[in-house]
Amino acid sequence: MNVMTKAKCGTHILAISGALLVTGCAFVSHYDSMSYKQLTDLKGETKVFFENCQSEGASGIESLNSLKGFKMSSAKAYEYEKGKSLNDDTVERLEIIDNTISDIIERYKSNIFISGQCKDRRDGTKNAVTGCLTEGYCTGKWKALSAKFDIAISTENAKIKDKQQ
């Protein structure tokens, strides 16, 4: 490599380094109070539902509407986060939460509430109107979903520290 090539290479490295320094080396999005609020609100709403579900199970139109509401809220939060740049971390967390809520709805549809009990549909059909969730399922699913929310919330919360530095 000749001296001129080394000088040009050095100039390019210096320019790139300067650009990174000026932009604050931002490789992740900054803290967004709206993102934090969406996550904590959705966790609170699902917590109330699952605490009740753990003792009584879930069936009927009210439970179905709650599940649909969680799905709508998680989809809105996902789309909001997806529209921001450098935000793959929060988008990925919300995608996991959204998929988990979709799985819960599918489980609800695959069960049937009959004679006061929640049972698997033997014929394999899915029907949300007559669906249900058992207490045991709700207990296990809430533990998993709560942990997923905690990771998403802490991911967003960690951005406060990044912004302050």
Contacts in CASP RR format, 6 or more apart in sequence:
PFRMAT RR
TARGET T0000
AUTHOR 0000-0000-0000
METHOD contacts of the structure
MODEL  1
MNVMTKAKCGTHILAISGALLVTGCAFVSHYDSMSYKQLTDLKGETKVFF
ENCQSEGASGIESLNSLKGFKMSSAKAYEYEKGKSLNDDTVERLEIIDNT
ISDIIERYKSNIFISGQCKDRRDGTKNAVTGCLTEGYCTGKWKALSAKFD
IAISTENAKIKDKQQ
1 9 0 8 1.000
26 86 0 8 1.000
27 86 0 8 1.000
28 86 0 8 1.000
28 87 0 8 1.000
28 88 0 8 1.000
28 89 0 8 1.000
28 159 0 8 1.000
28 162 0 8 1.000
29 84 0 8 1.000
29 85 0 8 1.000
29 86 0 8 1.000
29 87 0 8 1.000
29 90 0 8 1.000
29 159 0 8 1.000
30 159 0 8 1.000
30 162 0 8 1.000
30 163 0 8 1.000
31 156 0 8 1.000
31 157 0 8 1.000
31 159 0 8 1.000
31 160 0 8 1.000
31 162 0 8 1.000
31 163 0 8 1.000
32 84 0 8 1.000
32 156 0 8 1.000
32 159 0 8 1.000
34 80 0 8 1.000
35 77 0 8 1.000
35 80 0 8 1.000
35 81 0 8 1.000
35 90 0 8 1.000
35 156 0 8 1.000
36 153 0 8 1.000
36 156 0 8 1.000
36 157 0 8 1.000
38 73 0 8 1.000
38 76 0 8 1.000
38 77 0 8 1.000
38 80 0 8 1.000
39 77 0 8 1.000
39 94 0 8 1.000
39 149 0 8 1.000
39 152 0 8 1.000
39 153 0 8 1.000
39 156 0 8 1.000
40 153 0 8 1.000
41 73 0 8 1.000
42 70 0 8 1.000
42 73 0 8 1.000
42 74 0 8 1.000
42 77 0 8 1.000
42 97 0 8 1.000
42 149 0 8 1.000
43 146 0 8 1.000
43 149 0 8 1.000
43 153 0 8 1.000
45 70 0 8 1.000
45 73 0 8 1.000
46 70 0 8 1.000
46 101 0 8 1.000
46 142 0 8 1.000
46 145 0 8 1.000
46 149 0 8 1.000
47 142 0 8 1.000
47 146 0 8 1.000
49 58 0 8 1.000
49 63 0 8 1.000
49 66 0 8 1.000
49 67 0 8 1.000
49 70 0 8 1.000
50 138 0 8 1.000
50 141 0 8 1.000
50 142 0 8 1.000
50 145 0 8 1.000
51 142 0 8 1.000
52 58 0 8 1.000
53 63 0 8 1.000
53 133 0 8 1.000
53 135 0 8 1.000
53 138 0 8 1.000
53 142 0 8 1.000
54 135 0 8 1.000
54 136 0 8 1.000
54 138 0 8 1.000
54 139 0 8 1.000
54 142 0 8 1.000
55 135 0 8 1.000
56 135 0 8 1.000
57 118 0 8 1.000
57 132 0 8 1.000
57 133 0 8 1.000
57 134 0 8 1.000
57 135 0 8 1.000
57 138 0 8 1.000
58 66 0 8 1.000
58 67 0 8 1.000
58 108 0 8 1.000
58 132 0 8 1.000
58 133 0 8 1.000
58 138 0 8 1.000
59 113 0 8 1.000
59 118 0 8 1.000
59 131 0 8 1.000
59 132 0 8 1.000
59 133 0 8 1.000
60 113 0 8 1.000
60 129 0 8 1.000
60 131 0 8 1.000
60 132 0 8 1.000
61 129 0 8 1.000
63 108 0 8 1.000
63 132 0 8 1.000
63 133 0 8 1.000
64 108 0 8 1.000
64 128 0 8 1.000
64 129 0 8 1.000
64 131 0 8 1.000
67 101 0 8 1.000
67 104 0 8 1.000
67 105 0 8 1.000
67 108 0 8 1.000
68 105 0 8 1.000
70 101 0 8 1.000
71 98 0 8 1.000
71 101 0 8 1.000
71 102 0 8 1.000
71 105 0 8 1.000
74 94 0 8 1.000
74 97 0 8 1.000
74 98 0 8 1.000
74 101 0 8 1.000
75 98 0 8 1.000
77 94 0 8 1.000
78 91 0 8 1.000
78 94 0 8 1.000
78 95 0 8 1.000
78 98 0 8 1.000
81 87 0 8 1.000
81 90 0 8 1.000
81 91 0 8 1.000
81 94 0 8 1.000
82 91 0 8 1.000
89 155 0 8 1.000
90 152 0 8 1.000
90 155 0 8 1.000
90 156 0 8 1.000
93 148 0 8 1.000
93 151 0 8 1.000
93 152 0 8 1.000
93 155 0 8 1.000
94 152 0 8 1.000
96 148 0 8 1.000
96 152 0 8 1.000
97 145 0 8 1.000
97 148 0 8 1.000
97 149 0 8 1.000
97 152 0 8 1.000
100 141 0 8 1.000
100 144 0 8 1.000
100 145 0 8 1.000
100 148 0 8 1.000
101 145 0 8 1.000
104 133 0 8 1.000
104 141 0 8 1.000
104 145 0 8 1.000
105 128 0 8 1.000
106 126 0 8 1.000
107 133 0 8 1.000
107 137 0 8 1.000
108 128 0 8 1.000
108 131 0 8 1.000
108 132 0 8 1.000
108 133 0 8 1.000
109 126 0 8 1.000
109 127 0 8 1.000
109 128 0 8 1.000
109 131 0 8 1.000
110 120 0 8 1.000
110 121 0 8 1.000
110 124 0 8 1.000
110 126 0 8 1.000
110 131 0 8 1.000
111 118 0 8 1.000
111 119 0 8 1.000
111 120 0 8 1.000
111 121 0 8 1.000
111 131 0 8 1.000
111 132 0 8 1.000
111 133 0 8 1.000
111 134 0 8 1.000
112 118 0 8 1.000
112 119 0 8 1.000
112 120 0 8 1.000
112 121 0 8 1.000
112 127 0 8 1.000
112 130 0 8 1.000
112 131 0 8 1.000
112 132 0 8 1.000
113 130 0 8 1.000
113 131 0 8 1.000
113 132 0 8 1.000
114 130 0 8 1.000
118 131 0 8 1.000
118 132 0 8 1.000
118 133 0 8 1.000
118 134 0 8 1.000
121 127 0 8 1.000
133 141 0 8 1.000
END
